Amino acid sequence: MDELLRIVEADMREEFTIFCGEVVRFGNRCKDPQWHNLERYFEKISKELTPRDQLKKEAEIVLQQLMILVQYTAELYQELHALDRLEQNYHQKRLEDEISSSAQNGYYGIFILRSELKSQRKQVKYLKKKSLWSRSLEEQSLFTGLQLMEHLVDIVHFLLLEIPDIFGAADSKFSEKSSGSNRRLGPAGLSLHYANIIIQIDSLVTHSNFMPANMRDALYQSLPPSIKFALCSKIHSFVVGEELSVSEIKAEMEETLQWLVPISTDTINFEGNRKATGPIYMFRIETLHHADKDKTERYILEMLLWLQYLQTRLEIMTDYELSSGVHATDFSIGKDKTVG
């Protein structure tokens, strides 16, 4: 538990450092020199004693106000993408109508697209006014009359005092080097890749009694060399203690997948949100970022061996159905307990 708390602390400090750096960068771009070189100001106030209760209330109000702007901004970028697609469709339709001889049908299609385009542009215009799009860093806020930069500085001020109060001095923070960061998926740049592999395995398992060959091939091609090598060396020696039906094999796999899949899904969502415009409502520790590489590979390898065993059982069921004309639903057929 102590290690988990140190990891959470390190993540929060890292995110806070990035946030502070962005606020400093925004401040340096302002015309008003009072916002320049904010790193010096932040260093100074971090050593001062400030009434935290009042500062916390002010920071919470500011955050609520800013999150409204963030939400409008996220919606704006989604609508901008939709507008771009509509404009492309509209121009493509006009081009097709110039070539096509059915001008009557083309007219109705163009009319509908033009109406949709007009409505979408109106929505984008509305969101630009409500979001951060139309705000400057030194413009007065619609909520409190304070400048946006003043809001950001207040939040940094609060967090500078709050984080040490929760976790203690910075010198007690989690050490990436001492924790073997080179063996963790995030620092190795593998968390998203491994998350996608796990989701692919789960997708194959959830198929009723059929595994599409293209999905199996795609899964195998996505495996890193270390897992491919381990799979090839173990696949023929994988032994199940007693013969299992298809549903029993899936139940066995589900014991691991039921907790591995949600973490993988969170990893994909987390990485996707970091690249998109929407806010992130999860911590990095909820993802595969800090997962041990060797342990994760062992779980993936185990699932792959079970998956191959499941495929073997499904093939036996299919052969039985074809040869006997009897539908094999969910029972054990044959005596072979090895995958090979």
C-alpha positions as CSV (number, residue, x, y, z in Angstrom):
1,M,0.0,0.0,0.0
2,D,2.9,2.4,0.8
3,E,4.4,1.8,-2.6
4,L,1.0,2.6,-4.3
5,L,0.7,5.8,-2.4
6,R,4.3,6.8,-3.4
7,I,3.4,6.1,-7.0
8,V,0.2,8.2,-6.8
9,E,2.2,11.0,-5.2
10,A,4.9,10.8,-7.9
11,D,2.1,10.9,-10.6
12,M,0.4,13.9,-9.0
13,R,3.7,15.8,-8.6
14,E,4.6,15.1,-12.2
15,E,1.2,16.3,-13.5
16,F,1.4,19.4,-11.2
17,T,4.9,20.2,-12.5
18,I,3.6,20.0,-16.1
19,F,0.6,22.2,-15.1
20,C,2.9,24.8,-13.5
21,G,5.1,24.9,-16.5
22,E,2.1,25.6,-18.7
23,V,0.9,28.4,-16.5
24,V,4.4,29.9,-16.5
25,R,4.4,29.6,-20.3
26,F,1.0,31.2,-20.6
27,G,2.1,34.0,-18.3
28,N,5.2,34.8,-20.4
29,R,2.9,35.2,-23.4
30,C,0.8,37.9,-21.7
31,K,1.3,41.6,-22.5
32,D,1.0,42.5,-18.8
33,P,4.5,42.0,-17.3
34,Q,3.0,41.1,-13.9
35,W,2.4,37.6,-15.3
36,H,6.0,37.1,-16.6
37,N,8.5,34.8,-14.8
38,L,5.8,33.2,-12.6
39,E,8.2,30.4,-11.6
40,R,9.9,32.9,-9.2
41,Y,6.5,33.8,-7.7
42,F,5.5,30.1,-7.3
43,E,8.8,29.3,-5.6
44,K,8.3,32.2,-3.2
45,I,4.7,31.4,-2.2
46,S,5.5,27.7,-1.7
47,K,7.5,28.7,1.4
48,E,4.9,31.1,2.8
49,L,2.1,30.2,5.3
50,T,-1.3,31.0,3.9
51,P,-4.7,30.4,5.5
52,R,-5.5,27.2,3.6
53,D,-9.3,27.0,4.2
54,Q,-10.1,30.3,2.5
55,L,-7.7,29.5,-0.3
56,K,-9.3,26.1,-0.8
57,K,-12.8,27.6,-1.1
58,E,-11.6,30.1,-3.6
59,A,-9.8,27.4,-5.6
60,E,-12.8,25.2,-5.7
61,I,-15.0,28.0,-7.0
62,V,-12.4,28.9,-9.7
63,L,-12.1,25.2,-10.7
64,Q,-15.8,24.9,-11.1
65,Q,-15.9,27.9,-13.3
66,L,-12.9,26.8,-15.4
67,M,-14.3,23.3,-15.9
68,I,-17.5,24.8,-17.4
69,L,-15.2,26.5,-20.0
70,V,-13.2,23.3,-20.5
71,Q,-16.4,21.3,-21.1
72,Y,-17.6,23.9,-23.7
73,T,-14.2,23.8,-25.3
74,A,-14.2,20.0,-25.5
75,E,-17.6,20.1,-27.1
76,L,-16.4,22.8,-29.5
77,Y,-13.6,20.6,-30.9
78,Q,-16.0,17.7,-31.4
79,E,-18.3,19.9,-33.3
80,L,-15.5,21.4,-35.3
81,H,-14.5,17.8,-36.4
82,A,-18.2,17.2,-37.3
83,L,-18.3,20.5,-39.3
84,D,-15.2,19.5,-41.2
85,R,-16.7,16.1,-42.2
86,L,-20.0,17.8,-43.2
87,E,-18.1,20.3,-45.4
88,Q,-16.2,17.5,-47.1
89,N,-19.4,15.6,-47.7
90,Y,-21.0,18.8,-49.1
91,H,-18.2,19.5,-51.5
92,Q,-18.0,15.8,-52.5
93,K,-21.8,15.8,-53.2
94,R,-21.6,18.9,-55.3
95,L,-18.8,17.4,-57.3
96,E,-20.8,14.2,-57.9
97,D,-23.8,16.2,-59.0
98,E,-21.8,18.0,-61.6
99,I,-20.8,14.7,-63.1
100,S,-24.1,12.9,-62.5
101,S,-27.1,13.3,-64.9
102,S,-29.8,12.9,-62.1
103,A,-29.8,16.6,-61.2
104,Q,-33.3,16.3,-59.5
105,N,-32.1,13.8,-56.9
106,G,-28.9,15.6,-56.4
107,Y,-30.7,18.9,-55.7
108,Y,-32.5,17.3,-52.6
109,G,-29.3,15.8,-51.4
110,I,-27.5,19.2,-51.7
111,F,-30.4,21.0,-50.0
112,I,-30.3,18.6,-47.0
113,L,-26.5,18.9,-46.6
114,R,-26.6,22.7,-46.9
115,S,-29.2,22.8,-44.1
116,E,-27.1,20.5,-41.9
117,L,-24.0,22.6,-42.7
118,K,-25.8,25.8,-41.7
119,S,-27.0,24.3,-38.5
120,Q,-23.6,23.0,-37.6
121,R,-21.9,26.3,-38.3
122,K,-24.4,28.0,-36.0
123,Q,-23.6,25.4,-33.2
124,V,-19.8,26.0,-33.7
125,K,-20.3,29.8,-33.5
126,Y,-22.3,29.4,-30.3
127,L,-19.6,27.2,-28.6
128,K,-16.8,29.5,-29.7
129,K,-18.4,32.2,-27.7
130,K,-19.1,30.0,-24.6
131,S,-15.7,28.3,-24.6
132,L,-12.0,29.2,-24.1
133,W,-11.8,29.7,-27.9
134,S,-12.8,33.4,-27.6
135,R,-11.0,34.1,-24.4
136,S,-7.6,35.7,-24.0
137,L,-5.4,35.1,-21.0
138,E,-5.8,38.6,-19.8
139,E,-9.5,39.0,-20.6
140,Q,-11.8,39.4,-17.6
141,S,-13.8,36.3,-16.7
142,L,-17.6,36.3,-17.2
143,F,-17.9,34.7,-13.8
144,T,-15.9,36.9,-11.3
145,G,-14.3,39.7,-13.3
146,L,-10.9,38.2,-12.7
147,Q,-8.5,37.5,-15.5
148,L,-8.0,33.9,-16.6
149,M,-4.4,34.1,-15.6
150,E,-5.4,35.1,-12.1
151,H,-7.6,32.0,-11.9
152,L,-4.7,29.8,-13.0
153,V,-2.3,31.4,-10.5
154,D,-4.8,30.9,-7.7
155,I,-5.1,27.2,-8.5
156,V,-1.3,26.8,-8.6
157,H,-1.0,28.6,-5.2
158,F,-3.6,26.3,-3.6
159,L,-2.0,23.1,-5.0
160,L,1.5,24.2,-4.0
161,L,0.3,24.1,-0.4
162,E,-2.1,21.2,-0.6
163,I,0.1,18.6,-2.2
164,P,2.9,18.8,0.5
165,D,0.2,18.8,3.2
166,I,-1.2,15.5,1.9
167,F,2.0,13.7,0.9
168,G,4.7,15.4,3.0
169,A,8.0,16.9,1.8
170,A,9.1,16.4,-1.8
171,D,12.2,14.5,-0.8
172,S,10.0,11.5,0.3
173,K,8.6,11.1,-3.2
174,F,8.5,7.9,-5.1
175,S,11.7,7.3,-7.1
176,E,11.3,6.0,-10.6
177,K,14.8,4.7,-10.7
178,S,14.6,2.8,-7.4
179,S,11.3,1.2,-8.5
180,G,12.8,-0.3,-11.7
181,S,11.0,2.0,-14.1
182,N,12.6,0.3,-17.0
183,R,10.6,-2.8,-16.1
184,R,7.3,-0.9,-16.1
185,L,5.1,-0.6,-19.1
186,G,4.5,3.1,-19.1
187,P,8.2,4.2,-19.1
188,A,8.9,1.5,-21.7
189,G,6.2,2.9,-23.9
190,L,4.3,-0.4,-23.9
191,S,1.2,0.3,-21.8
192,L,-1.2,1.1,-24.7
193,H,0.2,-1.7,-26.9
194,Y,-0.3,-4.3,-24.2
195,A,-3.8,-2.9,-23.4
196,N,-4.8,-3.4,-27.0
197,I,-3.5,-7.0,-27.0
198,I,-5.6,-7.8,-23.9
199,I,-8.7,-6.3,-25.5
200,Q,-8.0,-8.4,-28.6
201,I,-7.8,-11.6,-26.5
202,D,-11.1,-10.7,-24.7
203,S,-12.8,-10.0,-28.1
204,L,-11.9,-13.5,-29.3
205,V,-13.0,-15.1,-26.1
206,T,-16.4,-13.4,-26.2
207,H,-17.2,-14.8,-29.7
208,S,-19.7,-17.5,-29.0
209,N,-18.3,-20.6,-30.8
210,F,-16.2,-19.1,-33.5
211,M,-12.9,-17.3,-33.7
212,P,-12.4,-15.4,-37.0
213,A,-9.0,-16.2,-38.5
214,N,-8.3,-12.6,-39.4
215,M,-8.8,-11.6,-35.7
216,R,-6.4,-14.4,-34.6
217,D,-3.8,-13.3,-37.2
218,A,-4.1,-9.7,-36.2
219,L,-3.6,-10.6,-32.5
220,Y,-0.5,-12.8,-33.3
221,Q,1.0,-10.0,-35.5
222,S,0.6,-7.5,-32.7
223,L,2.5,-9.6,-30.1
224,P,6.0,-8.4,-29.2
225,P,8.9,-10.7,-30.0
226,S,9.4,-11.8,-26.3
227,I,5.8,-13.0,-26.0
228,K,5.9,-14.7,-29.5
229,F,9.0,-16.6,-28.5
230,A,7.6,-17.7,-25.2
231,L,4.3,-18.8,-26.8
232,C,6.1,-20.9,-29.4
233,S,8.2,-22.6,-26.7
234,K,5.3,-23.4,-24.4
235,I,2.3,-24.0,-26.7
236,H,3.0,-27.7,-27.3
237,S,3.7,-28.4,-23.6
238,F,0.6,-26.6,-22.2
239,V,-1.3,-29.2,-20.3
240,V,-4.7,-28.9,-18.6
241,G,-5.3,-31.0,-15.5
242,E,-8.7,-32.3,-16.6
243,E,-10.7,-32.0,-19.8
244,L,-12.8,-28.9,-20.0
245,S,-15.7,-27.8,-22.0
246,V,-15.8,-24.6,-24.0
247,S,-17.8,-22.8,-21.3
248,E,-15.4,-24.1,-18.6
249,I,-12.4,-22.8,-20.6
250,K,-14.0,-19.4,-21.0
251,A,-14.9,-19.3,-17.3
252,E,-11.2,-20.1,-16.4
253,M,-10.0,-17.2,-18.6
254,E,-12.7,-14.9,-17.3
255,E,-11.2,-15.1,-13.8
256,T,-8.2,-13.2,-15.1
257,L,-9.9,-11.2,-17.8
258,Q,-12.5,-9.8,-15.4
259,W,-9.9,-7.5,-13.8
260,L,-7.4,-7.3,-16.6
261,V,-9.8,-6.0,-19.2
262,P,-11.1,-3.0,-17.2
263,I,-7.6,-1.9,-16.5
264,S,-6.8,-2.2,-20.2
265,T,-9.9,-0.3,-21.2
266,D,-8.9,2.5,-18.7
267,T,-5.5,2.6,-20.3
268,I,-6.8,3.0,-23.8
269,N,-9.3,5.7,-22.6
270,F,-6.6,7.5,-20.6
271,E,-4.1,7.6,-23.5
272,G,-6.9,8.6,-25.9
273,N,-8.0,11.5,-23.7
274,R,-4.5,12.8,-23.3
275,K,-4.4,13.1,-27.1
276,A,-7.9,14.5,-27.4
277,T,-9.4,17.6,-26.1
278,G,-11.6,16.1,-23.4
279,P,-10.7,16.2,-19.6
280,I,-9.2,13.2,-18.0
281,Y,-11.2,11.7,-15.1
282,M,-8.9,9.0,-13.9
283,F,-5.4,8.5,-12.4
284,R,-2.5,6.9,-14.1
285,I,-2.3,4.3,-11.4
286,E,-5.7,3.0,-12.7
287,T,-4.0,2.0,-15.9
288,L,-1.2,-0.3,-17.0
289,H,1.3,2.5,-16.9
290,H,3.0,1.3,-13.7
291,A,2.4,-2.4,-14.3
292,D,5.4,-4.7,-14.2
293,K,6.4,-5.7,-17.7
294,D,7.4,-9.3,-16.8
295,K,4.3,-10.0,-14.8
296,T,2.0,-8.5,-17.5
297,E,3.7,-10.6,-20.1
298,R,3.1,-13.7,-18.0
299,Y,-0.6,-13.0,-17.7
300,I,-0.8,-12.3,-21.5
301,L,1.1,-15.5,-22.2
302,E,-1.3,-17.5,-20.0
303,M,-4.3,-16.1,-21.7
304,L,-2.8,-16.8,-25.1
305,L,-2.2,-20.5,-24.2
306,W,-5.7,-20.8,-22.9
307,L,-6.9,-19.1,-26.1
308,Q,-5.1,-21.7,-28.2
309,Y,-6.6,-24.5,-26.1
310,L,-10.1,-22.9,-26.6
311,Q,-9.5,-22.8,-30.3
312,T,-8.5,-26.5,-30.3
313,R,-11.7,-27.4,-28.5
314,L,-13.8,-25.3,-30.9
315,E,-12.2,-27.0,-33.9
316,I,-13.0,-30.5,-32.4
317,M,-16.6,-29.4,-31.9
318,T,-16.9,-28.2,-35.5
319,D,-15.4,-31.4,-36.8
320,Y,-17.8,-33.4,-34.6
321,E,-20.8,-31.5,-36.0
322,L,-19.7,-31.9,-39.6
323,S,-19.1,-35.7,-39.2
324,S,-22.1,-36.6,-37.1
325,G,-24.6,-34.0,-38.1
326,V,-25.4,-33.4,-34.5
327,H,-25.1,-29.9,-33.1
328,A,-22.4,-29.9,-30.3
329,T,-23.3,-27.2,-27.9
330,D,-21.2,-27.2,-24.8
331,F,-19.6,-30.5,-23.7
332,S,-16.2,-32.2,-23.7
333,I,-15.3,-34.1,-26.8
334,G,-12.2,-36.2,-27.2
335,K,-9.4,-36.9,-24.7
336,D,-6.6,-34.7,-25.8
337,K,-5.5,-32.4,-22.9
338,T,-2.6,-30.7,-24.7
339,V,-2.8,-27.7,-26.9
340,G,-0.4,-28.9,-29.6
